[in-house]
Amino acid sequence: MLQQIIDRRLSGKNKSIGNRERFLQRHKAQIREAVRRAVDGRGIRDMNQGEDVHIPKKDLNEPVFGHGEGGRREVVRPGNTEHVKGDRLPKPKGGGQGQGGGQASDSGEGDDDFVFHLSKEEFMQVFFEDLALPNLERTQLAETPEWKSHRAGFTSDGTPTNLHVIRSMRGALGRRIALGTDKRRELHELEERLAVIKREDSRDPEVLHLRAETEERIQHLRGRIDAIPFLDPIDLRFRNRVRTPVPSSRAVMFCLMDVSGSMDESRKDLAKRFFILLYLFLTRHYEKIDVVFIRHHTQAQEVDEQNFFHATETGGTVVSSALVLMEEIIRARYPRSEWNIYGAQASDGDNWHHDSGKCRELLAEKILPQCRYFAYVQVAEQEQNLWEEYVKLSEDVSHFAMRKATEAAQIYPVFRELFKKEGANK
């Protein structure tokens, strides 16, 4: 049996979905590189936009057939009004300017690159095409479900803004046809009878009486037909919408970072890049995402994004203070039955010696049992006591992972290693 597949996806004006997909597939390497660079300089929540991708013209050249040098050939130039057969044509002037990208300009963009806009969906699809959340299991809201409005046919009551004009006029037409069909049929029969009567002898009293009765009946039926209203309140139809509970899945992302004196701006920038990647990744799986920023030195504090990345502190480091605050916030605002909890911790590994064992106990007993996934990134190469304690934990817990990243180029590979799909090639 012949099957026909129709693509009904919405496409913008003068755009072809098929051509765009082929273009993205052909230049995937350049697009992927542009997407990676786009993460720099953006805030964690400032990701609700796409990206302009520049592709050099040399990468857009299509293979063509051409004539070799030498030989004699005849060429027809359309629109020629100056030359005849046998004329010798001079070389184009301008020193081969047509082969390059045009003259330089001090305003606007040059001609060397092809620029197109990558939508947010395409941006995220390219960036996370081969990654997946480990142990992804959606927590559904049972006690406080979200409600969504769905179309549920039509109703005879409603507000004027929901009036469906076509359905109302269709009902009015059907009502007028139903109420007037018998009357119109009888009117048509009486009009035919009246025409026959008029052809008979008009001086016969019985004929005159019958004619008068017929005309009176015709007049009565026409009045009844004209009295049928064009639009009646019973004809009105309004769009009906009902609210239905839907399973809701939402996530909270905890960002924990050491801001002691040993964490300089370069290390904070590494942590920011990792947090941005994780936030972008979670937005692909959850509609609602809360972000909690916890900074710590000897004490932990919940702050906004600006202070989280740019405020400076001096002194020692007590990492357990951040884990204690995270556990308190979870109990107060994010119950595990209603939220998917993810944690990301960035530190240089420097910690008060007697505190590292406490950190491992807090994670094992209070934090990890409530988290879907917890990732620790050390932005320093030297392994210190915190790293040693976390290594013991990673051997026993599948949803806890730890990696090192000491330069910006390592952040993305480390992130991909943490969230690579099972079975995917490295």
N, C-alpha and C positions, 0 to 999 in steps of 0.2 A: 504494500500500500504506500502510495506517495505521500510523504509528509513535508509540510512546509513550515519553516521556522521563521517567525517574524520578530525582529528586534524592535521592541517598543520603548527602549530607553530614551529618555529625553535628551535631545541634543540641541546645543545652542545655535544661534543664527550663524549660517555660513560655516558650520563645523561638522565634521564627519567623525563619528566615534570610531569607526573601523580604521580610518587613516591615522587618527591620533594614537590608537593603540599600537599600530604598526610602527609609528614614529618613535614612541616611547620604548618599544622593544629593540629597535635598531640602535638607538643611542643610549642604551641603558647604562653603559659605563660612565659617560659624561654626566648623565642625570644623577646617577648615584653619587658621584664625586661632588656635584653641586649641592645635593641634599646634605651631605656630611658637613660641608662648609657652612651651610645655612644655620646650623645649630649654634655656632659661635656668635656671641653678642646678644643673644636673646634671653629673656627671663624664662623661668620655668613655666609660668602660666601664659606666656606670650607666644603661643604656638597655634593660635586659631587662624592661620593664614598659610598660603602656599609659598612659592618661591619662584623668582625669575631665574631661568636657566639660560646661560650663554653657551652656545656651541659654535666653534670656529667654522668659517665657511669652507675651509679645506676638508672638514669632515662631512660636509653635506653634498659633495660632488657626486654626481651620478656617472656610472660608466657609459661611455658613448663610443661609437665608431667614427673614425676620422680617416681622411685621405693621407697617404704617405707623401713625402716630399718628392718633387720632380714629376715628370710626365705632363701630358697635355690633356685637358678636359674642358668641356663647355659647361658653364654654369648660368642658370637663368636667375636674374635678379628682379624680383617683382617691383613694380613701381618705378622702373628706370625711365627717365625722360631726357637724359643727358648723353648717354654713351651708346655706341653701336658696336657691332661685332668687329673685333680687331683692335679696339682701343686698349691702351695700357693704363691701368689704374695705379695711382700712387699709393704708397703705404700710409696707413692711418697716422695722423699726427698725434703728439702727446706723449711720446716715449713709452708706449705700452701701458698707458694709464688704465686702460680698460681691463688689463689683466690683474690689477691689484685691487685694493680695497677703497680707492678714492683718496682724495686729499684729506690731510689731517684737519681736525676742527677743535676749537677750544670750548665748544658748547655742545651739550647733548652727547649722545652715544655715537661711536664710529660705525663704519659699515662692515667691519671685519667679522663681527659675530652675529649669529642668528639668535634672537632672544624670544623666548616664549614663556608663558606663565604656567607653573605647575600648581594645580589645585591642592587643597589641604589633603583630600583623600588620596590623590596620586603621590603627594609628598610622603605620607605615612606608609603607603603601600610599598614604595620603593625602599624606604628606610628599614622597614621591618618585615620584608617579604619572607624571610626564612627564619624568623624567631617565633618563640611561643612561650607562654607562661608555664613554668613547671607546676604540676599538680593543680591545674586550673579547674576550680570547682566553684560555681556561682552560689553565693549565699542569698537565698530568697527571703524577702520580708513576709513573714506570716502574720504578725500582729498588726503592722501598720503598712498595708499594701499601697502601692501607688495606683492612681486612677487615671485612665485614659478615655477620651471621648471617641466613640465610634458611630458611624452612620448606621441607622437602623430603620430604613425605609422612610415612610411619610406618615404624618398624623394630621388630623383635622383641626388641631389647636396649635398655636404657636405665635411667635412674634413676627412682625412684618419683615424683619431682616432675614428670616428663614423661609419666607414665602417662595415656593417653587412655581414660577409663573406658567411654565409649559405644562406641568402636571395639572395645575388648576384649570387652565384653558381646555385641556384635554377632557377633564371631568365635566366641565360646563358644556362642551360640545356633545358629549355622550348623553347628558341629562336632557338637553334640548331635543336631541334626536329621539330619545325614548319617550318623552312626553308629547311630542308633536307628530309622531309617525301615524297613529290612527286618525288624528284630526286631518292631517294632510291627505291621507288616502280618501277619507270621506269627502273632503273638500274637492279633490280631483274628480270624484264620481259625480258630485252635485254640479260641478261646472260643466261636465259632459252632458248631464241630463238637461241643464238649463239651455245648452246650445241646441239640443234636439227640440225642446219646447218652443224655442224662439222660431224654429222653422215651421211649426204647425200654425193652424188658424188662430190668430190672436183674438178673434171676436167670440170664441167659445168661452162661456163663463168658467167652466171647469178648468180649462187650460190656463185662463188668467189666474184663477185661484191657486192652481198648482205652481204656476210661475212665481207668484208672490211668496208662497211658502218656501220655495226653493231659494229664492234670492234672500229671504230673511234668514234661512238656515246658513247660507254661504256667508252672510255678513256676520253671523254669530260665531261661526268657526274661525273666520279670519281674526275676529277680536280675541278669541281664546288662544290662537297661535301667537298673535302679537303680544299677549299678556305673559307669555313664558319669558322669564327674565334671562338676559344674556349671561349674567354671572350671579350666582346665588351663594350666600355664605356656606352652604353645604358643599360647594364645589372646591372651596379653598383647600389646598394641600401645603403643608409645611414640612421642611426637612426635619427629620427626627434624629436626635443624637442621644445615646445612652452612655452612661459612665460605667465602665467595667473594671474590676480590679485586675491588675496584671502583675506578674512576678517582677520584682525590682531587684537589681543587682548593682551595688555601689561599692566603692573602694575608698580606702584612706591610705595615703602614702606618708610615712614618717621619714623625715630627713634629719639624721643626726650627724653633727659635725663638730670636731674638735676645733676650738678657736683660741687655743692657748698660744703662748709666744712662739712655739716651734712651728705653728702653721702659718706660713707666710702667704702672700697673695697668689703666688704661682700654685701652691698646693690647694688653696681654696678654689682656684679656677678649675683645677682637675676635678675636684669634688662637684663643682657646679655642673660641669659637663656630664658627669655620670648621673646626677639627679635629673637633669633635663632629659636625658635619654630614657630613664625609667618612667618619668611622667608621660612623655610622648607615647611610650609603649603601652602604658596602662590605659590611655585614652582610647586605644583601639579595642579594648575589651569591656570597658565600663562607661556608662553614660554620665554618671555622677562620680567625681573624684574630689576628695578633700586632701589638702596638703598641709601637714603639720611640720613646722620648722623648730627644731630643738638644737640650740647651741650650748656648748659646755666647755668649761675649763675645770676649775675645782668645784663649780656649781653649775647646774643646768637651768636653762630658762627657755620658755617658748616665746619666739619672736616672729616678726614678719620677715618677708623675703629680703628686703633691703638690709636690715640689720643682720640677718643670718649670714650674708655673704660679705658684707663690707665692714662691719664693726670689728674692732681689734681689741684684744685682751692680752694681758701679761700674766705670768704665773704658771703654776703647775697644772697637772691634768688628773682629773678623777672621772673616768669614763662611766663608772657605775651610776653617777648622778643623772646622766642622760637616760639610761635604761630605766631607772626608777621613775623618772618623770613620764617617760613613754608609757609605762605600765599604768600609772595613775590616770593619764589622759584616756587610755583605752577603757578603763573601768568606768570613768566618768562620762565619756561622750561617744565611744565607739564599741558597743557590745558586739562580741564575736558573732552572735546569732543574726545580726543585721548588717554587718560590714565585712568586706574582704580586706584584711589588714596586711599591708606590705611595709617592710622596713628597709631602709638603706642607710648604712653608717659609713662615714668617711673619716679617717684619722691617719696620722703619721705613725701610729703604733706606740707612741711614747705615753706611758701611763705610770701612775704610782704603783710600785711593785706589788704591794699587798692588795691592790684593788682589782687586778686582772682576774684572779680566781673568782672574786665576787661577780665580775661581769659574766663569766662563763656560767655561773650558777643562776644568775638572773635570766639570762637568755634561755637556758635549758628548762627552767622550772616555771617561769612566768611569761616570757615574751614569745618564744617559739611555739608553745602550744596554742597560742591565739593567732599566729601569723600564717598566711598562705606561703609567704616567702620572705626571707631576710638575707640581704646581701651586704657583705662587708668589703670595702675597698680600702687598701692601705696605699697612701700616696707617698710612700717612702720605701726605699729598697731594703734598708736594714731591718731584720726581724728582731723584734723586742718581745717582752713578756706577754703583751696582749695578743700578738700573733700566735705565740706558742699555745696560749690557752684556747684560742679560737680554733686552732688546728685540731685539738682534741675533740672539740664539739662538732666540727664538720665531718668527722669520721663516723659519727653516730646518727646525725640528723640529715635527712635527704633534702629538706627545704631550707637549708642554710648553706650559703656558698661564700667563699672569700677569694679575692684575687689582689694582685699588686698592679699599680699603675704609677709610674714615676714621670711620665711625660704625656703631653696632649695626644700624641699619635697612638698611645696605647689604650686610651679610654674606650674607643669604639671596639677594638678587638676584644678587650676584656668584657665589655658589655655583651657582645655577641657570644662569647664563650659562656657567660652566665645564663643566657636565655636562648641558646641555640636549640632548635627542634631536635627531638630524639631521632637519630638516624640520619641527620643532615650532614653533608660533607663539610669538613672544616676548611 
